[in-house]
Amino acid sequence: MAADNDGDYEYEVEHNKELYETPDKPGKWIQFYAVDEIDVKWERAKDLYRTGKLKGIYAIKRGIKCPRTSPTLQKYFQPLFFYCGPAYKEEEIMQYGKDLLKEMPYHMADTGHMYYKTNEQSETDTRCIGQETNYIYNIKTTPENFDPIPSTNTTDKFIDEINDEIKSKYNVGLNVGKWIQFYAWHNIDVAWKNAKILYRERELEGIVFMKVSTRLGGKKKVMPMGIICFYCGPVDSKEEVERYGHNLIQKTKYSSRDGFMCYQYKYNYNDTPPSSPWLYRIETI
């Protein structure tokens, strides 16, 4: 890895010049990530690049300081650049982009696309990076197509599903616990996909956000199952929390081996630990 200072621009760069030559008239696919997740995504991109899994990509960069990017975008997001070319070979470039999305699942709700710009566009245009009129190719992305898959994800312990509108609607703050559903690994991908659809369509009353474990987070050696956590509250409102739980069971058609779904909360470590890890439990289908 090397640092690159290009005028007012600052980057981190990965380019193995012994293996990858710079093609004629190159460009790059651009992905934007929130500043609190960019470190993980950059490490993932470097690992894929170093192991030769980014087909057609001859170099990658992480934008640290990009003055041409709007101040608002730069405050909350940082870009990753995946360089490939020649830019005039559209069919090849589009295939490289599709292959990239398989390895680096990506979706930015504001645009719904991943964009490809030529290096010439970046050098001569002073408008915001990623602006819709400042690219030559694009690929439409959707959460359904490019969401990480729990059973095969090897970079995250948990995958989150959070909708700010839903979160603000219920506004329970830290007074929240979680209903937990257990699934065998060969069933968890379908269960997670179904849960996301229900959540996004506002069918899961009271559920503020969700998480699913991957094989890294599920501690497979201890328990060969994955879990989906459905967060809701307030914790001390048993009637309300159990109503959300019953709706959750009905919508997800959840059944368990012991016949129950349990609700857990994270108690204060200054308090006396509860006698049971479960605060509430209700019967499943």
C-alpha positions as CSV (number, residue, x, y, z in Angstrom):
1,M,0.0,0.0,0.0
2,A,1.2,3.5,-0.8
3,A,0.0,7.0,-0.1
4,D,-0.7,9.2,-3.1
5,N,-0.9,13.0,-3.0
6,D,-2.3,14.3,-6.3
7,G,-2.4,18.0,-5.9
8,D,-5.2,18.7,-3.4
9,Y,-6.2,15.0,-3.5
10,E,-5.1,12.4,-1.0
11,Y,-5.5,8.7,-1.6
12,E,-4.5,5.3,-0.3
13,V,-3.4,3.2,-3.3
14,E,-3.1,-0.5,-4.2
15,H,-1.4,-1.1,-7.5
16,N,0.8,-4.1,-8.2
17,K,2.6,-2.9,-11.3
18,E,4.5,-6.2,-11.7
19,L,1.2,-8.0,-12.3
20,Y,-1.1,-5.3,-13.7
21,E,-0.2,-2.9,-16.4
22,T,-2.1,0.4,-16.8
23,P,-4.3,0.1,-19.9
24,D,-4.8,2.7,-22.6
25,K,-7.4,5.4,-21.7
26,P,-8.4,4.0,-18.2
27,G,-11.3,4.9,-16.0
28,K,-12.8,3.6,-12.7
29,W,-15.9,2.3,-11.1
30,I,-16.8,4.3,-8.0
31,Q,-18.4,3.2,-4.8
32,F,-19.2,5.5,-1.9
33,Y,-19.3,4.2,1.7
34,A,-20.2,5.9,5.0
35,V,-17.2,7.0,7.0
36,D,-18.0,4.5,9.8
37,E,-17.8,1.5,7.4
38,I,-15.2,2.6,4.9
39,D,-12.3,1.0,6.8
40,V,-13.9,-2.5,6.6
41,K,-14.8,-2.0,3.0
42,W,-11.3,-0.9,2.1
43,E,-9.7,-3.9,3.8
44,R,-12.1,-6.1,1.9
45,A,-11.2,-4.4,-1.4
46,K,-7.5,-4.8,-0.7
47,D,-7.9,-8.5,0.1
48,L,-9.9,-9.2,-3.0
49,Y,-7.3,-7.2,-5.2
50,R,-4.3,-9.0,-3.7
51,T,-5.8,-12.4,-4.2
52,G,-6.7,-11.7,-7.8
53,K,-10.5,-11.8,-7.3
54,L,-11.2,-8.4,-8.9
55,K,-11.3,-9.4,-12.5
56,G,-10.1,-6.6,-14.9
57,I,-9.3,-4.2,-12.0
58,Y,-5.6,-3.2,-12.3
59,A,-5.5,-0.8,-9.3
60,I,-7.7,0.4,-6.5
61,K,-7.7,3.7,-4.5
62,R,-9.4,5.0,-1.4
63,G,-10.2,8.7,-1.5
64,I,-9.3,10.4,1.8
65,K,-9.4,14.0,0.8
66,C,-11.3,14.9,-2.4
67,P,-11.9,18.7,-2.7
68,R,-14.0,18.3,-5.9
69,T,-16.5,16.2,-3.9
70,S,-19.2,18.3,-2.3
71,P,-18.5,19.1,1.4
72,T,-21.6,17.3,2.6
73,L,-20.8,14.1,0.7
74,Q,-17.2,14.3,1.9
75,K,-18.2,14.7,5.5
76,Y,-20.3,11.5,5.6
77,F,-18.9,9.4,2.8
78,Q,-15.6,8.3,1.2
79,P,-15.1,6.8,-2.2
80,L,-13.4,3.6,-3.3
81,F,-12.1,3.7,-6.9
82,F,-11.7,0.5,-9.0
83,Y,-9.6,1.2,-12.0
84,C,-10.0,-0.7,-15.3
85,G,-10.0,0.0,-19.0
86,P,-9.7,0.8,-21.8
87,A,-12.7,3.0,-21.2
88,Y,-13.9,2.7,-24.8
89,K,-14.5,-1.0,-24.5
90,E,-17.9,-0.8,-23.1
91,E,-18.8,-4.5,-23.0
92,E,-15.6,-5.4,-21.1
93,I,-16.0,-2.5,-18.7
94,M,-19.6,-3.4,-17.9
95,Q,-18.6,-7.0,-17.2
96,Y,-15.8,-5.9,-14.9
97,G,-18.4,-3.8,-13.0
98,K,-20.9,-6.7,-12.7
99,D,-18.0,-9.0,-11.5
100,L,-17.0,-6.3,-9.0
101,L,-20.6,-6.2,-7.6
102,K,-20.5,-9.9,-7.0
103,E,-17.4,-9.5,-4.8
104,M,-18.2,-6.1,-3.4
105,P,-22.0,-5.9,-2.9
106,Y,-22.9,-2.3,-3.2
107,H,-26.1,-0.1,-3.2
108,M,-26.4,3.6,-2.5
109,A,-30.1,4.4,-2.1
110,D,-29.7,8.1,-3.2
111,T,-28.6,7.1,-6.7
112,G,-29.4,3.4,-7.1
113,H,-26.5,3.0,-9.5
114,M,-22.7,2.4,-9.6
115,Y,-21.0,4.8,-12.0
116,Y,-17.9,4.6,-14.2
117,K,-15.9,7.7,-15.1
118,T,-12.9,8.1,-17.3
119,N,-9.7,9.5,-15.8
120,E,-10.0,12.3,-18.2
121,Q,-13.4,13.3,-16.8
122,S,-11.9,13.4,-13.3
123,E,-9.0,15.5,-14.4
124,T,-11.0,18.1,-16.3
125,D,-14.4,18.3,-14.6
126,T,-14.8,20.4,-11.5
127,R,-18.2,19.1,-10.5
128,C,-19.0,16.7,-7.7
129,I,-17.6,13.2,-8.1
130,G,-20.4,10.8,-9.0
131,Q,-22.7,13.5,-10.3
132,E,-25.1,11.8,-12.8
133,T,-24.0,13.9,-15.8
134,N,-20.3,13.1,-15.2
135,Y,-20.0,9.4,-16.1
136,I,-20.0,7.3,-19.2
137,Y,-21.4,3.9,-17.9
138,N,-23.6,2.9,-15.0
139,I,-25.0,-0.3,-13.5
140,K,-28.3,-0.3,-11.6
141,T,-28.0,-1.6,-8.1
142,T,-30.8,-2.8,-5.7
143,P,-30.7,-3.9,-2.1
144,E,-32.3,-7.2,-3.1
145,N,-29.7,-8.0,-5.7
146,F,-26.6,-6.9,-3.9
147,D,-27.2,-7.3,-0.2
148,P,-24.6,-9.4,1.6
149,I,-25.5,-13.1,2.1
150,P,-25.3,-14.4,5.7
151,S,-24.1,-17.9,5.0
152,T,-21.3,-16.9,2.7
153,N,-20.2,-13.5,4.2
154,T,-16.7,-13.7,5.5
155,T,-16.0,-10.1,6.4
156,D,-18.7,-9.1,8.9
157,K,-19.8,-10.9,12.1
158,F,-23.3,-9.4,11.7
159,I,-25.2,-7.8,8.9
160,D,-27.6,-4.9,9.8
161,E,-30.9,-3.8,8.3
162,I,-31.8,-0.3,9.5
163,N,-34.3,2.1,8.0
164,D,-33.9,5.6,9.5
165,E,-37.6,6.4,8.9
166,I,-38.7,3.3,10.7
167,K,-36.2,3.9,13.5
168,S,-37.4,7.4,14.1
169,K,-41.1,6.3,14.0
170,Y,-40.7,4.1,17.1
171,N,-38.1,6.2,18.8
172,V,-37.3,3.8,21.7
173,G,-33.7,5.0,22.1
174,L,-31.6,2.6,24.2
175,N,-34.7,1.1,25.8
176,V,-34.7,-1.8,23.4
177,G,-34.2,-5.6,23.4
178,K,-34.5,-8.2,20.7
179,W,-36.6,-11.2,19.7
180,I,-34.3,-14.0,18.5
181,Q,-35.0,-16.6,15.8
182,F,-32.6,-19.5,15.2
183,Y,-32.0,-21.0,11.8
184,A,-29.9,-23.8,10.4
185,W,-27.2,-22.4,8.1
186,H,-28.9,-23.9,5.0
187,N,-32.1,-22.0,5.8
188,I,-30.8,-18.7,7.1
189,D,-30.3,-16.9,3.7
190,V,-34.0,-17.4,2.8
191,A,-35.2,-16.5,6.2
192,W,-33.1,-13.3,6.2
193,K,-34.3,-12.3,2.7
194,N,-37.9,-12.8,3.8
195,A,-37.4,-10.8,6.9
196,K,-35.8,-7.9,4.9
197,I,-38.8,-7.8,2.6
198,L,-41.3,-7.7,5.4
199,Y,-39.3,-5.0,7.2
200,R,-38.9,-2.8,4.1
201,E,-42.6,-3.2,3.4
202,R,-43.5,-2.1,7.0
203,E,-45.1,-5.4,7.8
204,L,-43.1,-6.0,11.1
205,E,-44.9,-3.7,13.5
206,G,-42.6,-2.4,16.2
207,I,-39.4,-3.7,14.8
208,V,-36.9,-0.9,14.9
209,F,-34.0,-2.7,13.1
210,M,-32.7,-6.2,12.5
211,K,-29.4,-8.1,12.5
212,V,-28.4,-11.5,11.2
213,S,-25.3,-13.4,12.2
214,T,-22.8,-14.7,9.7
215,R,-20.5,-17.7,10.2
216,L,-18.0,-15.3,11.9
217,G,-20.6,-14.1,14.3
218,G,-22.6,-17.3,14.8
219,K,-19.8,-19.2,16.6
220,K,-20.4,-22.2,14.4
221,K,-18.1,-24.5,16.4
222,V,-20.2,-24.0,19.5
223,M,-23.6,-23.9,17.9
224,P,-24.2,-24.9,14.2
225,M,-27.0,-22.3,13.7
226,G,-27.4,-18.7,12.7
227,I,-29.6,-16.1,14.4
228,I,-31.8,-13.2,13.3
229,C,-32.3,-10.5,15.9
230,F,-35.4,-8.3,15.7
231,Y,-35.0,-5.2,17.9
232,C,-38.0,-3.6,19.6
233,G,-39.1,-1.9,22.8
234,P,-39.6,-0.4,25.2
235,V,-38.2,-3.2,27.2
236,D,-40.4,-2.7,30.3
237,S,-43.7,-2.8,28.2
238,K,-44.4,-6.5,28.2
239,E,-47.8,-6.2,26.5
240,E,-46.4,-4.1,23.7
241,V,-43.2,-6.2,23.1
242,E,-45.2,-9.4,23.1
243,R,-47.7,-8.0,20.6
244,Y,-44.8,-7.2,18.3
245,G,-43.4,-10.7,18.9
246,H,-46.7,-12.4,18.0
247,N,-47.0,-10.4,14.8
248,L,-43.4,-11.3,14.0
249,I,-44.1,-15.0,14.4
250,Q,-47.2,-14.7,12.2
251,K,-45.4,-12.8,9.4
252,T,-42.2,-14.8,9.3
253,K,-44.1,-18.1,10.0
254,Y,-41.4,-19.0,12.5
255,S,-41.4,-22.3,14.4
256,S,-38.7,-23.5,16.8
257,R,-37.6,-26.9,18.2
258,D,-38.7,-26.0,21.7
259,G,-41.8,-24.2,20.6
260,F,-40.8,-20.8,21.9
261,M,-39.3,-17.5,20.6
262,C,-37.4,-15.5,23.3
263,Y,-36.8,-11.9,24.0
264,Q,-33.5,-10.7,25.4
265,Y,-32.2,-7.4,26.6
266,K,-28.7,-6.1,27.5
267,Y,-28.9,-5.3,31.2
268,N,-26.6,-2.7,32.9
269,Y,-23.4,-4.3,34.0
270,N,-23.7,-2.4,37.3
271,D,-27.0,-4.3,38.0
272,T,-27.4,-7.8,39.3
273,P,-27.4,-10.1,36.3
274,P,-30.9,-11.6,35.6
275,S,-31.5,-15.2,36.6
276,S,-32.5,-16.0,33.0
277,P,-31.1,-14.6,29.8
278,W,-34.6,-14.2,28.5
279,L,-37.0,-11.5,29.6
280,Y,-40.0,-12.8,27.8
281,R,-40.9,-15.8,25.7
282,I,-43.9,-16.7,23.6
283,E,-45.1,-19.8,21.7
284,T,-44.2,-20.2,18.1
285,I,-46.2,-21.9,15.3
